[in-house]
Amino acid sequence: MNLSIENLVDFSSGEQIAEFATTADTYNKFHCILQEGNDDIAAALEDTLHRIIDAGGLAEDIHRIIGADNVDYSTLSDEELDEFLTIDLGYCICGSVIYFRILEDASAYRSYVMRWCAWNGIFLEELASELDLDDTVGLYTRILEFAQEKKGCQPMGFLEYCRDPRSGQEGVRVETPQGVIRALKIPDNEYPGISLELVTKDHGEPGAIMEFNPNTRSVNLRVYGKNDPDGDPIDIFEMN
């Protein structure tokens, strides 16, 4: 298994993924896990390091995910150590953090994955019967793997979702007293369409999906209510 940060995070418990870059490698972006409301980078790096090791990760996984390497401190001068960010167990980042951003798209991503599954005929009951939904660490990675096995395709991973300009960073947004109404293009070549969502604090993201269904050659409108916005649609209308 190619270990990734998405295998290690528990979105349901308020954990978030942060993205950062260092002076040692300004080209690549690295990632760590931290609790919502906590901006202690050193603690987040140490916690993520231990998660990688506990998951059976190797030195290359540690470098790829958090940009850290195992260094013999005894060979370094005090001046060199001052330029390093020490973590734990001999691991450090050979430079300083020059960019740090929390990826605050977890809620929207969870909705996107569940709706993608519903659009493609994978419903919550099937997921519950095939996966341990109580084991929430890395849950959405397992859902993606299940979708790939079941349908031969899968939704975007979290990091890909955050970087894709079609996934929520761009679109039509209208502020209302009840929340933000957001219209987005659905990034799916087989089921192209438009997502219309009401982004709320209390009821998730109820809304509607108008999409082309290649199996029936029809355009359908799926409506998701506030009581279960990530579940099955409350109604489906054929539009042509």
N, C-alpha and C positions, 0 to 999 in steps of 0.2 A: 504494500500500500504506500502510495506517495503521501506522506503525512503533510497536512496543511493546518493552518491556524483555524480553519473552519471545522476540523475534526475535534478541536479542543475547547471550543467556546460553548457556553450555555446561555443562549439568548433569553430563555424563559425566566432566568433568575436575575435579570438586569445586567448581565455582563455585556461588555461592548468590545469591539475590536478597534484598536488605534493603529494608524499608519504613520511611519516615520522614515526619515532618511538621515544619514550620517556623513560626516566629513570623510570617512574612510571609503564610502561608496555612494556617490551622489547620483548615480544612475538608477540603482534599484531602490524599491520601497520595501521596508520590512514591517512586521506587524507584531503586536502584543495584545494581551487581554487585560482589561481592567474593569472594575465595577463602576456602574453609573454614578457620577458625582465624585469619583476619585481620580485625581490627576497626578498621583505619585508614580512617575515613570520608572524609577528604580525598583519599586516594589512590583510593578506590573511586569517588568522584564524578568525579575527573579521568579515570580509565580509562573510566567509562561515558560521559562527555561525548565522548571521542574515538571510542568505538564508534558512538555515534549519528551523529556527523559522517561517519565512514568508511562508514556504511551509507546515506548520502545524506539523513540527517535534516535538517530545517529548524529554524529558531528556535522554532517552535511545538512541534515534537517535543521539543526540549531542555527547554522549559519544562514540557510535560506530563509528561515522564518523570522528570526530576530537579529540577524546580522552579527552574531557573536562567535568568537573563536576561543579555543582553549589555549591559554598562554602561560608560559613559565615565567612568573613574575620575577624570579631571582635573576633572570638575564636582562632585566630592564632597569634603566636608571630612574631616579625619582622624577626627572623631567619628562621622561617618556610615560611614566605611570600617570602623571598629571593630565596627559592628553587622552588617557583611556577611561572608559566608563566600565568599572568593575561590576560584575553581577553576582556570581556565586560559583562554587565548585571549580574555580580556575578559569571560568569563562568571562570574557569581557568584550566590549565593543571597542575596536582600535580607532577611536576617534570620538567626536562629540555629536550629539543629536542637533541637527540644524533645521529639522522640519518635523512637526508632530501634529497630527489631526485625528480626532475621534470620528469614526465613521458612524454617524447617527442615523443609519438607514435600517436598523434591525427590524423595527415594527413593520415598515413598509415591505421589507424583504420577506418576512414571514407571510404577510398577506399575498404577496406575489407568488410565492411557492405554492401555497394552498390553492390559489385560484388557477395557477397553471395546471396543477394536478386535476382539479375539477374540470377544467376545459378539455383535458385529455383523457377523461374517463377514469381517473384514479380518485376515489372518494375516501373520506375520513375513515369509514368503517373498514375498508380494505387496508389502509395504512395501519390501523389499530390492530388488525388481525395478523399482519405480517411483520410489524416492527414493534419494539418495546418503546412506546411513547412516553413512558415514565422515566426512561433514561434519556434525559434531555441534553446531555453533553454530546455535541456533534450530531444532533438529531437531524438537522436539515441536510447535512452531508449524506446521511443514510437514506433520507427521502429521495435525494437526487440519484443515488446509486440504485434504489429500488425502481425509480421511474425509468432509468436507462435500461435496466433488465426487463422491465415490463413492456415498455413502449419503444425502446430503441432510440430514445431521445430523452432529454432532461432539461429542467429549468437552469438558468444561469446560477453559478455559485455566487456567494455573497460578495466577494471582492469584484468579480466581473460585473455584478449588478450595480455596485457602487460606482464603477468606472464607466458604465455604458450610458451615454447621454440620453438614450431613449427610455431608461428604466425608472425615471422619476426626477432626475435633476432638471430636466427641461419639460415643458408642456404648458398648458393653459391653467392658471391658478386664479381663483376668485375667492377673496376673503369674505366670510359671512359671520354673523354673531354666533352661529352654531358650528363653525369650523371652516376649513378650507375646501372648496370644491376644486378638484383637480382632474384634468383630462389629459390622458397620456396615450401615445402610440404603443401598442403591444408589440414587443420585439420578438415576433414569432413568424417565420416565413410560411409555415403551413397554415396557421390560424391567424392571419392578419386581422387587426381590428383596433378598436378604441376602448380604453378603460376610463370610466367616469366614476370618481370616488369622492366621498365626503370624509375628509380626514378629521377625526374627532378624538378627544381625550377619553371619553367614557364608553364609546361604542365601536372602537376600532376604525375600520374604513369601509362602511357599507357603500354600495353603489351599483353600477351596472357595467356589463361587458357587451359590446356589439362586435361580433366577429364573424368571419367567414369560416364555415365548416366544410373542409374538402371532402368529407365522406358523404355528406348529403347534398353538397353543392348549393348550400343555402346560407343566408346571413341570419344569425340568431341573436336575440337580445336576452342576456341572462341578468336577473335582478337579485342582488344580495341585500338582505335586510339587516337592520341594526342589531337584532337579537343574536345573529350568528353570521357575521360578515365574512368569516373565513370558511364557512361550511358550504352546504349545498345551496344552490339558488332557490329563492322562494317562488320564482316563476321564470319560465322560458317562453319567449315569443319568436315565432318565425316571421321574418320581415319581408320575405319575397316569395 
